[in-house]
């Protein structure tokens, strides 16, 4: 099964990452004990982006008309709503699950397979729920910050979230070149949509690594707690009592 292979790949990446982290001696931040290793992986990811993803995304943006680009983004957003609806239920958000499920049905039918975002037109807004958030709602501590090769910023809990999201994504089960092609198209579309954000990050950041780490952790914290995260001191005290891994980050 294709999803079994994907889970195995993510598992191997995590084991490789943890093995490499064992060589990092100096700890700079309690929530980021593997900073030395993380910086090397981010550098690798940045080089991959500079030489592969960014040129492909720019070419994609150049050849794709605006309406077609929006249709592709809507298509993958619609597929994502399947996992969003499931995670709503797993988090006990029954009313929101009904809204997100209705959004998926409307966009799949009236929106021609999700190419048109009809849901937003009729007051069925897009929500962001993933399995990493669900694990956080269930009380699973995030663990230390890590940067995964290819995948980027994450955490031990985030890796579990990646696996859960893959299981909930129907593209995973299509197998072979179809799944690979669709995942590649989605990655390209996302990268193209975020080309403008890179300039903002470069201009705002004295240290790109710290900028992306802190932005990532803050965003996940916001998402897990639905915009009402606890005070930093409360988070620190909880984490020290529970697992000693430093301030809880909800990734």
C-alpha positions in Angstrom: 0.0 0.0 0.0 1.3 3.5 -0.9 0.4 5.0 2.5 2.4 2.2 4.2 5.5 3.2 2.2 4.9 6.9 3.0 4.7 6.1 6.8 7.9 4.1 6.5 9.7 7.0 4.7 8.7 9.5 7.4 9.8 7.0 10.1 13.2 6.6 8.5 13.6 10.3 8.2 12.8 10.7 11.9 15.3 8.0 12.9 18.0 9.5 10.7 17.3 12.9 12.3 17.4 11.7 15.8 20.6 9.8 15.1 22.2 12.9 13.7 21.0 15.0 16.6 22.9 12.8 19.0 26.1 14.5 17.7 25.0 18.0 18.7 26.6 18.8 22.0 25.7 22.5 22.7 22.2 23.4 23.7 21.2 27.0 23.1 17.4 27.0 23.7 15.4 24.5 25.9 12.8 24.2 23.1 15.4 23.7 20.5 18.2 21.4 21.9 19.2 20.2 18.4 19.8 23.7 16.9 23.2 22.8 15.4 21.7 19.9 13.5 18.5 21.8 12.7 20.5 24.6 11.1 22.3 22.1 8.8 19.1 20.6 7.7 17.5 24.0 7.1 20.6 24.9 5.0 20.1 21.7 3.0 16.4 22.5 2.5 17.2 26.1 1.5 19.6 24.9 -1.1 17.0 22.4 -2.4 14.5 25.2 -2.6 16.9 27.6 -4.4 18.0 25.1 -7.0 14.8 23.0 -7.5 11.6 24.2 -5.9 11.9 28.0 -6.5 12.7 27.7 -10.2 9.9 25.1 -10.7 7.5 27.4 -8.8 8.4 30.4 -10.9 8.0 28.4 -14.1 4.6 27.2 -12.8 3.5 30.7 -12.0 4.6 31.9 -15.4 2.8 29.3 -17.5 -0.4 29.1 -15.3 -3.1 31.6 -15.9 -4.5 33.1 -12.7 -7.8 31.3 -12.9 -6.1 28.0 -13.4 -3.8 28.6 -10.5 -6.7 29.4 -8.3 -8.5 26.2 -9.5 -5.6 24.0 -8.6 -5.3 25.6 -5.2 -9.0 25.1 -4.6 -8.9 21.5 -5.7 -6.3 20.6 -3.1 -7.9 22.7 -0.5 -11.1 20.8 -1.1 -9.4 17.4 -0.7 -7.8 18.8 2.5 -11.3 19.5 3.9 -11.8 15.7 4.2 -9.0 15.6 6.8 -10.2 18.8 8.4 -13.7 17.4 8.9 -12.3 14.2 10.5 -10.0 16.2 12.8 -13.0 18.4 13.8 -14.7 15.2 15.1 -11.6 13.9 16.8 -11.3 17.2 18.6 -14.9 17.3 19.6 -15.8 20.2 17.3 -19.1 18.7 16.2 -20.7 21.9 14.8 -17.6 22.8 12.9 -17.3 19.3 11.5 -20.8 19.7 10.1 -19.8 23.0 8.5 -16.6 21.6 7.0 -18.3 18.5 5.8 -21.0 20.6 4.1 -18.3 22.8 2.6 -16.6 19.7 1.1 -19.9 18.4 -0.4 -20.9 21.8 -1.8 -17.4 22.4 -3.4 -17.2 18.8 -4.8 -20.6 19.1 -6.5 -21.5 22.7 -7.3 -17.8 23.6 -7.3 -16.9 21.0 -10.0 -14.7 18.7 -8.0 -13.5 21.5 -5.8 -12.1 23.7 -8.6 -14.4 26.5 -7.5 -14.7 27.5 -3.9 -18.4 27.8 -3.7 -18.4 27.2 0.0 -16.8 30.5 0.8 -19.4 32.2 -1.3 -22.2 30.9 0.8 -20.6 31.5 4.2 -18.9 28.1 4.7 -15.4 29.3 5.6 -12.2 27.3 5.3 -10.8 26.0 8.6 -7.4 24.7 9.4 -7.4 21.5 11.4 -4.8 18.7 11.0 -3.8 15.6 13.0 -0.8 17.4 14.6 -3.4 19.8 16.1 -5.5 16.9 17.2 -2.6 15.3 19.0 -2.0 18.6 20.8 -5.7 18.9 21.8 -5.5 15.4 23.2 -2.7 16.6 25.4 0.4 15.1 23.7 3.4 17.3 24.3 5.2 18.5 21.2 8.7 17.6 22.1 11.8 19.5 20.9 11.8 21.5 17.7 13.2 19.8 14.7 13.7 20.5 11.0 13.1 17.5 8.7 14.8 17.1 5.4 12.4 18.0 2.6 9.5 18.5 5.0 10.9 21.5 7.0 10.0 22.6 10.5 8.4 20.0 12.7 8.6 18.1 16.0 8.1 14.6 17.2 4.4 15.3 17.5 4.5 17.0 14.1 5.9 13.8 12.6 2.9 11.9 14.0 0.7 14.6 12.5 2.2 14.1 9.1 1.5 10.4 9.2 -2.1 10.9 10.4 -2.7 13.5 7.6 -1.3 11.1 5.0 -3.7 8.4 6.2 -6.7 10.8 5.9 -5.7 12.0 2.4 -7.4 10.1 -0.4 -4.5 10.9 -2.8 -2.3 8.6 -0.7 -4.4 5.6 -1.8 -4.3 6.3 -5.5 -0.8 4.7 -5.7 2.0 4.9 -8.2 2.6 7.9 -10.5 -0.9 9.3 -9.8 -0.2 9.9 -6.1 3.4 11.1 -6.8 2.3 13.5 -9.5 -0.6 15.0 -7.4 1.6 15.5 -4.4 4.3 17.1 -6.5 1.7 19.4 -8.1 0.4 20.4 -4.7 3.9 21.1 -3.4 4.6 23.2 -6.5 1.3 25.1 -6.2 2.0 25.9 -2.5 5.5 27.0 -3.2 4.3 29.3 -6.1 1.6 30.8 -3.8 4.3 31.6 -1.2 6.9 33.2 -3.5 6.0 36.7 -2.3 6.4 35.7 1.4 10.1 34.9 0.9 11.0 38.5 0.4 9.1 39.5 3.6 11.0 36.9 5.6 14.4 37.9 4.2 13.8 41.5 4.9 12.4 40.9 8.4 14.9 38.3 9.7 18.3 39.0 11.1 18.6 35.2 11.5 16.5 33.2 9.1 16.6 30.1 11.2 15.3 31.8 14.4 12.7 33.7 12.3 11.2 30.6 10.8 11.5 28.6 14.1 9.7 31.2 16.2 7.1 31.9 13.5 6.4 28.2 13.2 6.1 27.5 16.9 3.9 30.6 17.4 1.6 29.6 14.6 1.1 26.1 15.8 0.5 27.3 19.3 -2.2 29.6 17.9 -3.8 26.8 15.9 -3.9 24.2 18.6 -5.5 26.6 21.1 -7.9 28.1 18.5 -6.4 31.6 18.8 -6.3 31.5 22.7 -3.0 30.0 23.7 -2.0 29.9 27.4 0.5 32.3 28.8 4.1 31.4 28.1 4.8 30.9 31.8 1.9 28.4 32.1 3.2 26.6 29.1 6.8 26.4 30.5 5.6 25.1 33.9 3.4 22.5 32.3 6.1 21.2 30.1 8.8 21.0 32.8 6.4 19.0 35.0 5.3 16.6 32.2 8.4 15.8 30.2 11.3 18.1 30.8 11.6 19.0 27.1 11.3 22.8 27.6 8.5 25.1 26.6 5.6 23.3 24.9 5.2 24.0 21.3 2.1 22.6 19.7 3.8 21.4 16.5 
